[in-house]
Amino acid sequence: MGKAILNFLSGMGSVVTLDTHIARPRNFDNPLEADRDALRKDFESVGRDIRSAMDFYGKKKKSASEK
C-alpha cells in the first residue's frame, strides 16, 4: 500500500507541478495551439497514471485470486 500512496502523490505532484521539473514553454504562433498542446500533454499524463494504476491493481488482484 505504501507504493500506491507514493505513486498517487507523485501523480498529484505532476498535476500541480510540485515536482522540480520545469518544462520549457514551446513557441506557438497561436495561443489556442499552445492550449491544445498543454491539454493533450495533461490527458496523456493522466492516461499513463490510470494505466499504471490498472496494471498495478490488476496484478495484485490476479495474484490474490491464485492463492
mmJSON file of the N, C-alpha and C atoms, coordinates in Angstrom:
{"data_MODEL":{"atom_site":{
"group_PDB":["ATOM","ATOM","ATOM","ATOM","ATOM","ATOM","ATOM","ATOM","ATOM","ATOM","ATOM","ATOM","ATOM","ATOM","ATOM","ATOM","ATOM","ATOM","ATOM","ATOM","ATOM","ATOM","ATOM","ATOM","ATOM","ATOM","ATOM","ATOM","ATOM","ATOM","ATOM","ATOM","ATOM","ATOM","ATOM","ATOM","ATOM","ATOM","ATOM","ATOM","ATOM","ATOM","ATOM","ATOM","ATOM","ATOM","ATOM","ATOM","ATOM","ATOM","ATOM","ATOM","ATOM","ATOM","ATOM","ATOM","ATOM","ATOM","ATOM","ATOM","ATOM","ATOM","ATOM","ATOM","ATOM","ATOM","ATOM","ATOM","ATOM","ATOM","ATOM","ATOM","ATOM","ATOM","ATOM","ATOM","ATOM","ATOM","ATOM","ATOM","ATOM","ATOM","ATOM","ATOM","ATOM","ATOM","ATOM","ATOM","ATOM","ATOM","ATOM","ATOM","ATOM","ATOM","ATOM","ATOM","ATOM","ATOM","ATOM","ATOM","ATOM","ATOM","ATOM","ATOM","ATOM","ATOM","ATOM","ATOM","ATOM","ATOM","ATOM","ATOM","ATOM","ATOM","ATOM","ATOM","ATOM","ATOM","ATOM","ATOM","ATOM","ATOM","ATOM","ATOM","ATOM","ATOM","ATOM","ATOM","ATOM","ATOM","ATOM","ATOM","ATOM","ATOM","ATOM","ATOM","ATOM","ATOM","ATOM","ATOM","ATOM","ATOM","ATOM","ATOM","ATOM","ATOM","ATOM","ATOM","ATOM","ATOM","ATOM","ATOM","ATOM","ATOM","ATOM","ATOM","ATOM","ATOM","ATOM","ATOM","ATOM","ATOM","ATOM","ATOM","ATOM","ATOM","ATOM","ATOM","ATOM","ATOM","ATOM","ATOM","ATOM","ATOM","ATOM","ATOM","ATOM","ATOM","ATOM","ATOM","ATOM","ATOM","ATOM","ATOM","ATOM","ATOM","ATOM","ATOM","ATOM","ATOM","ATOM","ATOM","ATOM","ATOM","ATOM","ATOM","ATOM","ATOM","ATOM","ATOM","ATOM"],
"id":[1,2,3,4,5,6,7,8,9,10,11,12,13,14,15,16,17,18,19,20,21,22,23,24,25,26,27,28,29,30,31,32,33,34,35,36,37,38,39,40,41,42,43,44,45,46,47,48,49,50,51,52,53,54,55,56,57,58,59,60,61,62,63,64,65,66,67,68,69,70,71,72,73,74,75,76,77,78,79,80,81,82,83,84,85,86,87,88,89,90,91,92,93,94,95,96,97,98,99,100,101,102,103,104,105,106,107,108,109,110,111,112,113,114,115,116,117,118,119,120,121,122,123,124,125,126,127,128,129,130,131,132,133,134,135,136,137,138,139,140,141,142,143,144,145,146,147,148,149,150,151,152,153,154,155,156,157,158,159,160,161,162,163,164,165,166,167,168,169,170,171,172,173,174,175,176,177,178,179,180,181,182,183,184,185,186,187,188,189,190,191,192,193,194,195,196,197,198,199,200,201],
"type_symbol":["N","C","C","N","C","C","N","C","C","N","C","C","N","C","C","N","C","C","N","C","C","N","C","C","N","C","C","N","C","C","N","C","C","N","C","C","N","C","C","N","C","C","N","C","C","N","C","C","N","C","C","N","C","C","N","C","C","N","C","C","N","C","C","N","C","C","N","C","C","N","C","C","N","C","C","N","C","C","N","C","C","N","C","C","N","C","C","N","C","C","N","C","C","N","C","C","N","C","C","N","C","C","N","C","C","N","C","C","N","C","C","N","C","C","N","C","C","N","C","C","N","C","C","N","C","C","N","C","C","N","C","C","N","C","C","N","C","C","N","C","C","N","C","C","N","C","C","N","C","C","N","C","C","N","C","C","N","C","C","N","C","C","N","C","C","N","C","C","N","C","C","N","C","C","N","C","C","N","C","C","N","C","C","N","C","C","N","C","C","N","C","C","N","C","C","N","C","C","N","C","C"],
"label_atom_id":["N","CA","C","N","CA","C","N","CA","C","N","CA","C","N","CA","C","N","CA","C","N","CA","C","N","CA","C","N","CA","C","N","CA","C","N","CA","C","N","CA","C","N","CA","C","N","CA","C","N","CA","C","N","CA","C","N","CA","C","N","CA","C","N","CA","C","N","CA","C","N","CA","C","N","CA","C","N","CA","C","N","CA","C","N","CA","C","N","CA","C","N","CA","C","N","CA","C","N","CA","C","N","CA","C","N","CA","C","N","CA","C","N","CA","C","N","CA","C","N","CA","C","N","CA","C","N","CA","C","N","CA","C","N","CA","C","N","CA","C","N","CA","C","N","CA","C","N","CA","C","N","CA","C","N","CA","C","N","CA","C","N","CA","C","N","CA","C","N","CA","C","N","CA","C","N","CA","C","N","CA","C","N","CA","C","N","CA","C","N","CA","C","N","CA","C","N","CA","C","N","CA","C","N","CA","C","N","CA","C","N","CA","C","N","CA","C","N","CA","C","N","CA","C","N","CA","C","N","CA","C","N","CA","C"],
"label_alt_id":[null,null,null,null,null,null,null,null,null,null,null,null,null,null,null,null,null,null,null,null,null,null,null,null,null,null,null,null,null,null,null,null,null,null,null,null,null,null,null,null,null,null,null,null,null,null,null,null,null,null,null,null,null,null,null,null,null,null,null,null,null,null,null,null,null,null,null,null,null,null,null,null,null,null,null,null,null,null,null,null,null,null,null,null,null,null,null,null,null,null,null,null,null,null,null,null,null,null,null,null,null,null,null,null,null,null,null,null,null,null,null,null,null,null,null,null,null,null,null,null,null,null,null,null,null,null,null,null,null,null,null,null,null,null,null,null,null,null,null,null,null,null,null,null,null,null,null,null,null,null,null,null,null,null,null,null,null,null,null,null,null,null,null,null,null,null,null,null,null,null,null,null,null,null,null,null,null,null,null,null,null,null,null,null,null,null,null,null,null,null,null,null,null,null,null,null,null,null,null,null,null],
"label_comp_id":["MET","MET","MET","GLY","GLY","GLY","LYS","LYS","LYS","ALA","ALA","ALA","ILE","ILE","ILE","LEU","LEU","LEU","ASN","ASN","ASN","PHE","PHE","PHE","LEU","LEU","LEU","SER","SER","SER","GLY","GLY","GLY","MET","MET","MET","GLY","GLY","GLY","SER","SER","SER","VAL","VAL","VAL","VAL","VAL","VAL","THR","THR","THR","LEU","LEU","LEU","ASP","ASP","ASP","THR","THR","THR","HIS","HIS","HIS","ILE","ILE","ILE","ALA","ALA","ALA","ARG","ARG","ARG","PRO","PRO","PRO","ARG","ARG","ARG","ASN","ASN","ASN","PHE","PHE","PHE","ASP","ASP","ASP","ASN","ASN","ASN","PRO","PRO","PRO","LEU","LEU","LEU","GLU","GLU","GLU","ALA","ALA","ALA","ASP","ASP","ASP","ARG","ARG","ARG","ASP","ASP","ASP","ALA","ALA","ALA","LEU","LEU","LEU","ARG","ARG","ARG","LYS","LYS","LYS","ASP","ASP","ASP","PHE","PHE","PHE","GLU","GLU","GLU","SER","SER","SER","VAL","VAL","VAL","GLY","GLY","GLY","ARG","ARG","ARG","ASP","ASP","ASP","ILE","ILE","ILE","ARG","ARG","ARG","SER","SER","SER","ALA","ALA","ALA","MET","MET","MET","ASP","ASP","ASP","PHE","PHE","PHE","TYR","TYR","TYR","GLY","GLY","GLY","LYS","LYS","LYS","LYS","LYS","LYS","LYS","LYS","LYS","LYS","LYS","LYS","SER","SER","SER","ALA","ALA","ALA","SER","SER","SER","GLU","GLU","GLU","LYS","LYS","LYS"],
"label_asym_id":["A","A","A","A","A","A","A","A","A","A","A","A","A","A","A","A","A","A","A","A","A","A","A","A","A","A","A","A","A","A","A","A","A","A","A","A","A","A","A","A","A","A","A","A","A","A","A","A","A","A","A","A","A","A","A","A","A","A","A","A","A","A","A","A","A","A","A","A","A","A","A","A","A","A","A","A","A","A","A","A","A","A","A","A","A","A","A","A","A","A","A","A","A","A","A","A","A","A","A","A","A","A","A","A","A","A","A","A","A","A","A","A","A","A","A","A","A","A","A","A","A","A","A","A","A","A","A","A","A","A","A","A","A","A","A","A","A","A","A","A","A","A","A","A","A","A","A","A","A","A","A","A","A","A","A","A","A","A","A","A","A","A","A","A","A","A","A","A","A","A","A","A","A","A","A","A","A","A","A","A","A","A","A","A","A","A","A","A","A","A","A","A","A","A","A","A","A","A","A","A","A"],
"label_entity_id":["1","1","1","1","1","1","1","1","1","1","1","1","1","1","1","1","1","1","1","1","1","1","1","1","1","1","1","1","1","1","1","1","1","1","1","1","1","1","1","1","1","1","1","1","1","1","1","1","1","1","1","1","1","1","1","1","1","1","1","1","1","1","1","1","1","1","1","1","1","1","1","1","1","1","1","1","1","1","1","1","1","1","1","1","1","1","1","1","1","1","1","1","1","1","1","1","1","1","1","1","1","1","1","1","1","1","1","1","1","1","1","1","1","1","1","1","1","1","1","1","1","1","1","1","1","1","1","1","1","1","1","1","1","1","1","1","1","1","1","1","1","1","1","1","1","1","1","1","1","1","1","1","1","1","1","1","1","1","1","1","1","1","1","1","1","1","1","1","1","1","1","1","1","1","1","1","1","1","1","1","1","1","1","1","1","1","1","1","1","1","1","1","1","1","1","1","1","1","1","1","1"],
"label_seq_id":[1,1,1,2,2,2,3,3,3,4,4,4,5,5,5,6,6,6,7,7,7,8,8,8,9,9,9,10,10,10,11,11,11,12,12,12,13,13,13,14,14,14,15,15,15,16,16,16,17,17,17,18,18,18,19,19,19,20,20,20,21,21,21,22,22,22,23,23,23,24,24,24,25,25,25,26,26,26,27,27,27,28,28,28,29,29,29,30,30,30,31,31,31,32,32,32,33,33,33,34,34,34,35,35,35,36,36,36,37,37,37,38,38,38,39,39,39,40,40,40,41,41,41,42,42,42,43,43,43,44,44,44,45,45,45,46,46,46,47,47,47,48,48,48,49,49,49,50,50,50,51,51,51,52,52,52,53,53,53,54,54,54,55,55,55,56,56,56,57,57,57,58,58,58,59,59,59,60,60,60,61,61,61,62,62,62,63,63,63,64,64,64,65,65,65,66,66,66,67,67,67],
"pdbx_PDB_ins_code":[null,null,null,null,null,null,null,null,null,null,null,null,null,null,null,null,null,null,null,null,null,null,null,null,null,null,null,null,null,null,null,null,null,null,null,null,null,null,null,null,null,null,null,null,null,null,null,null,null,null,null,null,null,null,null,null,null,null,null,null,null,null,null,null,null,null,null,null,null,null,null,null,null,null,null,null,null,null,null,null,null,null,null,null,null,null,null,null,null,null,null,null,null,null,null,null,null,null,null,null,null,null,null,null,null,null,null,null,null,null,null,null,null,null,null,null,null,null,null,null,null,null,null,null,null,null,null,null,null,null,null,null,null,null,null,null,null,null,null,null,null,null,null,null,null,null,null,null,null,null,null,null,null,null,null,null,null,null,null,null,null,null,null,null,null,null,null,null,null,null,null,null,null,null,null,null,null,null,null,null,null,null,null,null,null,null,null,null,null,null,null,null,null,null,null,null,null,null,null,null,null],
"Cartn_x":[0.821,0.0,0.861,2.051,2.939,3.33,3.567,3.941,2.784,1.564,0.403,0.274,0.527,0.447,1.534,2.745,3.824,3.496,2.937,2.544,1.466,0.503,-0.567,0.009,0.871,1.452,2.329,3.033,3.842,2.967,1.853,0.914,0.32,-0.032,-0.589,0.456,1.698,2.769,2.936,2.773,2.905,1.715,0.549,-0.638,-0.51,-0.063,0.033,1.459,2.299,3.7,4.454,4.33,5.12,6.518,6.671,7.993,8.913,10.201,11.168,11.385,10.805,10.968,10.112,10.757,10.03,10.23,9.133,9.209,9.371,10.226,10.386,9.178,8.628,7.478,7.891,7.024,7.276,6.699,7.28,6.784,5.702,4.534,3.415,2.975,2.595,2.091,0.713,-0.039,-1.423,-1.581,-2.14,-2.316,-3.224,-4.14,-5.011,-4.214,-3.187,-2.327,-1.572,-1.107,-0.395,-1.321,-2.557,-3.525,-3.836,-4.026,-4.322,-3.17,-1.95,-0.779,-0.681,-0.927,-0.871,-1.948,-3.153,-4.233,-3.929,-3.38,-3.021,-1.998,-0.998,0.025,-0.569,-1.483,-2.131,-2.923,-3.704,-4.503,-3.619,-2.51,-1.58,-1.013,-0.678,-0.136,-1.164,-2.386,-3.459,-3.698,-3.693,-3.88,-2.797,-1.536,-0.443,-0.635,-1.067,-1.294,-2.418,-3.482,-4.605,-4.162,-3.432,-2.95,-2.027,-1.154,-0.24,-1.024,-2.031,-2.843,-3.6,-4.137,-4.869,-3.93,-2.729,-1.759,-1.381,-1.109,-0.7,-1.799,-3.02,-4.094,-4.582,-4.43,-4.774,-3.86,-2.56,-1.59,-1.834,-2.171,-2.417,-3.645,-4.709,-5.934,-5.706,-4.933,-4.66,-3.864,-2.862,-2.068,-2.874,-3.819,-4.667,-5.617,-6.1,-7.033,-6.343,-5.021,-4.267,-3.984,-4.136,-3.84,-4.948],
"Cartn_y":[-1.199,0.0,1.256,1.179,2.33,2.783,1.809,2.156,2.854,2.404,3.033,4.486,4.734,6.112,6.966,6.415,7.162,7.464,6.484,6.709,7.779,7.724,8.725,10.114,10.247,11.553,12.052,11.14,11.528,12.062,11.381,11.847,13.192,13.353,14.64,15.746,15.413,16.399,16.848,15.915,16.302,17.127,16.886,17.661,19.102,19.303,20.663,21.199,20.511,20.875,21.153,20.254,20.35,19.799,19.017,18.474,19.571,19.294,20.324,20.436,19.515,19.573,20.702,21.595,22.705,22.577,22.357,22.225,23.602,23.644,24.902,25.121,26.319,26.573,26.543,25.97,25.95,27.213,27.648,28.84,28.448,29.012,28.787,30.128,30.102,31.325,31.687,30.668,30.871,30.373,31.19,30.746,29.518,29.358,28.181,26.905,26.997,25.835,25.471,26.471,26.229,25.567,26.046,25.45,24.007,23.778,22.425,21.477,21.943,21.119,20.814,21.813,21.608,20.634,20.776,19.854,18.428,18.28,16.952,16.299,17.052,16.516,16.147,16.978,16.669,15.373,15.211,13.994,12.767,12.917,11.796,11.383,12.359,12.077,11.375,11.871,11.238,9.813,9.627,8.299,7.331,7.803,6.943,6.57,7.526,7.247,6.236,6.377,5.431,4.037,3.959,2.656,2.021,2.805,2.29,1.745,2.471,2.007,0.737,0.673,-0.526,-1.723,-1.525,-2.617,-3.088,-2.142,-2.477,-3.255,-2.74,-3.401,-4.655,-4.723,-5.94,-7.085,-6.793,-7.817,-8.225,-7.246,-7.535,-8.424,-8.101,-8.888,-10.299,-10.398,-11.699,-12.577,-11.999,-12.806,-13.204,-12.395,-12.739,-13.861,-13.907,-14.951,-16.299,-16.285,-17.507,-18.219,-17.506,-18.097,-19.015],
"Cartn_z":[0.0,0.0,0.0,0.555,0.578,-0.82,-1.728,-3.101,-3.812,-3.548,-4.17,-3.729,-2.464,-1.958,-2.597,-2.714,-3.364,-4.819,-5.529,-6.919,-7.012,-6.097,-6.088,-5.847,-4.843,-4.543,-5.684,-6.329,-7.478,-8.604,-8.846,-9.864,-9.517,-8.257,-7.826,-7.959,-7.657,-7.8,-9.235,-10.17,-11.572,-12.039,-11.435,-11.82,-11.361,-10.147,-9.618,-9.697,-10.432,-10.657,-9.358,-8.407,-7.19,-7.401,-8.45,-8.701,-9.214,-9.239,-9.597,-11.099,-11.869,-13.319,-13.886,-14.589,-15.216,-16.718,-17.4,-18.859,-19.487,-20.475,-21.199,-22.096,-22.075,-22.948,-24.41,-25.221,-26.652,-27.269,-28.328,-29.009,-30.003,-29.832,-30.733,-31.302,-32.565,-33.196,-32.676,-32.299,-31.891,-30.447,-29.551,-28.167,-28.055,-29.005,-28.966,-29.213,-30.067,-30.3,-29.026,-28.302,-27.046,-26.03,-25.936,-25.017,-25.406,-26.695,-27.166,-26.842,-27.055,-26.77,-25.271,-24.436,-22.989,-22.528,-23.053,-22.684,-23.133,-24.326,-24.819,-23.897,-23.501,-22.611,-21.245,-20.748,-19.467,-19.554,-20.624,-20.782,-20.967,-21.675,-21.826,-20.47,-19.654,-18.328,-17.445,-17.477,-16.695,-17.198,-18.511,-19.083,-18.646,-18.629,-18.157,-16.694,-15.873,-14.454,-14.26,-15.035,-14.929,-15.364,-16.477,-16.946,-15.916,-15.324,-14.303,-13.106,-12.678,-11.547,-11.908,-13.119,-13.541,-13.615,-14.136,-14.204,-12.799,-11.909,-10.547,-9.824,-9.85,-9.121,-9.832,-11.148,-11.865,-11.482,-11.394,-10.981,-9.533,-8.692,-7.269,-7.119,-7.877,-7.803,-8.346,-9.439,-10.054,-9.096,-8.426,-7.505,-6.281,-5.86,-4.722,-5.075,-6.31,-6.718,-6.911,-7.131,-7.31,-5.989,-4.882,-3.566,-3.11],
"occupancy":[1.0,1.0,1.0,1.0,1.0,1.0,1.0,1.0,1.0,1.0,1.0,1.0,1.0,1.0,1.0,1.0,1.0,1.0,1.0,1.0,1.0,1.0,1.0,1.0,1.0,1.0,1.0,1.0,1.0,1.0,1.0,1.0,1.0,1.0,1.0,1.0,1.0,1.0,1.0,1.0,1.0,1.0,1.0,1.0,1.0,1.0,1.0,1.0,1.0,1.0,1.0,1.0,1.0,1.0,1.0,1.0,1.0,1.0,1.0,1.0,1.0,1.0,1.0,1.0,1.0,1.0,1.0,1.0,1.0,1.0,1.0,1.0,1.0,1.0,1.0,1.0,1.0,1.0,1.0,1.0,1.0,1.0,1.0,1.0,1.0,1.0,1.0,1.0,1.0,1.0,1.0,1.0,1.0,1.0,1.0,1.0,1.0,1.0,1.0,1.0,1.0,1.0,1.0,1.0,1.0,1.0,1.0,1.0,1.0,1.0,1.0,1.0,1.0,1.0,1.0,1.0,1.0,1.0,1.0,1.0,1.0,1.0,1.0,1.0,1.0,1.0,1.0,1.0,1.0,1.0,1.0,1.0,1.0,1.0,1.0,1.0,1.0,1.0,1.0,1.0,1.0,1.0,1.0,1.0,1.0,1.0,1.0,1.0,1.0,1.0,1.0,1.0,1.0,1.0,1.0,1.0,1.0,1.0,1.0,1.0,1.0,1.0,1.0,1.0,1.0,1.0,1.0,1.0,1.0,1.0,1.0,1.0,1.0,1.0,1.0,1.0,1.0,1.0,1.0,1.0,1.0,1.0,1.0,1.0,1.0,1.0,1.0,1.0,1.0,1.0,1.0,1.0,1.0,1.0,1.0,1.0,1.0,1.0,1.0,1.0,1.0],
"B_iso_or_equiv":[0.0,0.0,0.0,0.0,0.0,0.0,0.0,0.0,0.0,0.0,0.0,0.0,0.0,0.0,0.0,0.0,0.0,0.0,0.0,0.0,0.0,0.0,0.0,0.0,0.0,0.0,0.0,0.0,0.0,0.0,0.0,0.0,0.0,0.0,0.0,0.0,0.0,0.0,0.0,0.0,0.0,0.0,0.0,0.0,0.0,0.0,0.0,0.0,0.0,0.0,0.0,0.0,0.0,0.0,0.0,0.0,0.0,0.0,0.0,0.0,0.0,0.0,0.0,0.0,0.0,0.0,0.0,0.0,0.0,0.0,0.0,0.0,0.0,0.0,0.0,0.0,0.0,0.0,0.0,0.0,0.0,0.0,0.0,0.0,0.0,0.0,0.0,0.0,0.0,0.0,0.0,0.0,0.0,0.0,0.0,0.0,0.0,0.0,0.0,0.0,0.0,0.0,0.0,0.0,0.0,0.0,0.0,0.0,0.0,0.0,0.0,0.0,0.0,0.0,0.0,0.0,0.0,0.0,0.0,0.0,0.0,0.0,0.0,0.0,0.0,0.0,0.0,0.0,0.0,0.0,0.0,0.0,0.0,0.0,0.0,0.0,0.0,0.0,0.0,0.0,0.0,0.0,0.0,0.0,0.0,0.0,0.0,0.0,0.0,0.0,0.0,0.0,0.0,0.0,0.0,0.0,0.0,0.0,0.0,0.0,0.0,0.0,0.0,0.0,0.0,0.0,0.0,0.0,0.0,0.0,0.0,0.0,0.0,0.0,0.0,0.0,0.0,0.0,0.0,0.0,0.0,0.0,0.0,0.0,0.0,0.0,0.0,0.0,0.0,0.0,0.0,0.0,0.0,0.0,0.0,0.0,0.0,0.0,0.0,0.0,0.0],
"pdbx_formal_charge":[null,null,null,null,null,null,null,null,null,null,null,null,null,null,null,null,null,null,null,null,null,null,null,null,null,null,null,null,null,null,null,null,null,null,null,null,null,null,null,null,null,null,null,null,null,null,null,null,null,null,null,null,null,null,null,null,null,null,null,null,null,null,null,null,null,null,null,null,null,null,null,null,null,null,null,null,null,null,null,null,null,null,null,null,null,null,null,null,null,null,null,null,null,null,null,null,null,null,null,null,null,null,null,null,null,null,null,null,null,null,null,null,null,null,null,null,null,null,null,null,null,null,null,null,null,null,null,null,null,null,null,null,null,null,null,null,null,null,null,null,null,null,null,null,null,null,null,null,null,null,null,null,null,null,null,null,null,null,null,null,null,null,null,null,null,null,null,null,null,null,null,null,null,null,null,null,null,null,null,null,null,null,null,null,null,null,null,null,null,null,null,null,null,null,null,null,null,null,null,null,null],
"auth_seq_id":[1,1,1,2,2,2,3,3,3,4,4,4,5,5,5,6,6,6,7,7,7,8,8,8,9,9,9,10,10,10,11,11,11,12,12,12,13,13,13,14,14,14,15,15,15,16,16,16,17,17,17,18,18,18,19,19,19,20,20,20,21,21,21,22,22,22,23,23,23,24,24,24,25,25,25,26,26,26,27,27,27,28,28,28,29,29,29,30,30,30,31,31,31,32,32,32,33,33,33,34,34,34,35,35,35,36,36,36,37,37,37,38,38,38,39,39,39,40,40,40,41,41,41,42,42,42,43,43,43,44,44,44,45,45,45,46,46,46,47,47,47,48,48,48,49,49,49,50,50,50,51,51,51,52,52,52,53,53,53,54,54,54,55,55,55,56,56,56,57,57,57,58,58,58,59,59,59,60,60,60,61,61,61,62,62,62,63,63,63,64,64,64,65,65,65,66,66,66,67,67,67],
"auth_comp_id":["MET","MET","MET","GLY","GLY","GLY","LYS","LYS","LYS","ALA","ALA","ALA","ILE","ILE","ILE","LEU","LEU","LEU","ASN","ASN","ASN","PHE","PHE","PHE","LEU","LEU","LEU","SER","SER","SER","GLY","GLY","GLY","MET","MET","MET","GLY","GLY","GLY","SER","SER","SER","VAL","VAL","VAL","VAL","VAL","VAL","THR","THR","THR","LEU","LEU","LEU","ASP","ASP","ASP","THR","THR","THR","HIS","HIS","HIS","ILE","ILE","ILE","ALA","ALA","ALA","ARG","ARG","ARG","PRO","PRO","PRO","ARG","ARG","ARG","ASN","ASN","ASN","PHE","PHE","PHE","ASP","ASP","ASP","ASN","ASN","ASN","PRO","PRO","PRO","LEU","LEU","LEU","GLU","GLU","GLU","ALA","ALA","ALA","ASP","ASP","ASP","ARG","ARG","ARG","ASP","ASP","ASP","ALA","ALA","ALA","LEU","LEU","LEU","ARG","ARG","ARG","LYS","LYS","LYS","ASP","ASP","ASP","PHE","PHE","PHE","GLU","GLU","GLU","SER","SER","SER","VAL","VAL","VAL","GLY","GLY","GLY","ARG","ARG","ARG","ASP","ASP","ASP","ILE","ILE","ILE","ARG","ARG","ARG","SER","SER","SER","ALA","ALA","ALA","MET","MET","MET","ASP","ASP","ASP","PHE","PHE","PHE","TYR","TYR","TYR","GLY","GLY","GLY","LYS","LYS","LYS","LYS","LYS","LYS","LYS","LYS","LYS","LYS","LYS","LYS","SER","SER","SER","ALA","ALA","ALA","SER","SER","SER","GLU","GLU","GLU","LYS","LYS","LYS"],
"auth_asym_id":["A","A","A","A","A","A","A","A","A","A","A","A","A","A","A","A","A","A","A","A","A","A","A","A","A","A","A","A","A","A","A","A","A","A","A","A","A","A","A","A","A","A","A","A","A","A","A","A","A","A","A","A","A","A","A","A","A","A","A","A","A","A","A","A","A","A","A","A","A","A","A","A","A","A","A","A","A","A","A","A","A","A","A","A","A","A","A","A","A","A","A","A","A","A","A","A","A","A","A","A","A","A","A","A","A","A","A","A","A","A","A","A","A","A","A","A","A","A","A","A","A","A","A","A","A","A","A","A","A","A","A","A","A","A","A","A","A","A","A","A","A","A","A","A","A","A","A","A","A","A","A","A","A","A","A","A","A","A","A","A","A","A","A","A","A","A","A","A","A","A","A","A","A","A","A","A","A","A","A","A","A","A","A","A","A","A","A","A","A","A","A","A","A","A","A","A","A","A","A","A","A"],
"auth_atom_id":["N","CA","C","N","CA","C","N","CA","C","N","CA","C","N","CA","C","N","CA","C","N","CA","C","N","CA","C","N","CA","C","N","CA","C","N","CA","C","N","CA","C","N","CA","C","N","CA","C","N","CA","C","N","CA","C","N","CA","C","N","CA","C","N","CA","C","N","CA","C","N","CA","C","N","CA","C","N","CA","C","N","CA","C","N","CA","C","N","CA","C","N","CA","C","N","CA","C","N","CA","C","N","CA","C","N","CA","C","N","CA","C","N","CA","C","N","CA","C","N","CA","C","N","CA","C","N","CA","C","N","CA","C","N","CA","C","N","CA","C","N","CA","C","N","CA","C","N","CA","C","N","CA","C","N","CA","C","N","CA","C","N","CA","C","N","CA","C","N","CA","C","N","CA","C","N","CA","C","N","CA","C","N","CA","C","N","CA","C","N","CA","C","N","CA","C","N","CA","C","N","CA","C","N","CA","C","N","CA","C","N","CA","C","N","CA","C","N","CA","C","N","CA","C","N","CA","C","N","CA","C","N","CA","C"],
"pdbx_PDB_model_num":[1,1,1,1,1,1,1,1,1,1,1,1,1,1,1,1,1,1,1,1,1,1,1,1,1,1,1,1,1,1,1,1,1,1,1,1,1,1,1,1,1,1,1,1,1,1,1,1,1,1,1,1,1,1,1,1,1,1,1,1,1,1,1,1,1,1,1,1,1,1,1,1,1,1,1,1,1,1,1,1,1,1,1,1,1,1,1,1,1,1,1,1,1,1,1,1,1,1,1,1,1,1,1,1,1,1,1,1,1,1,1,1,1,1,1,1,1,1,1,1,1,1,1,1,1,1,1,1,1,1,1,1,1,1,1,1,1,1,1,1,1,1,1,1,1,1,1,1,1,1,1,1,1,1,1,1,1,1,1,1,1,1,1,1,1,1,1,1,1,1,1,1,1,1,1,1,1,1,1,1,1,1,1,1,1,1,1,1,1,1,1,1,1,1,1,1,1,1,1,1,1]
}}}
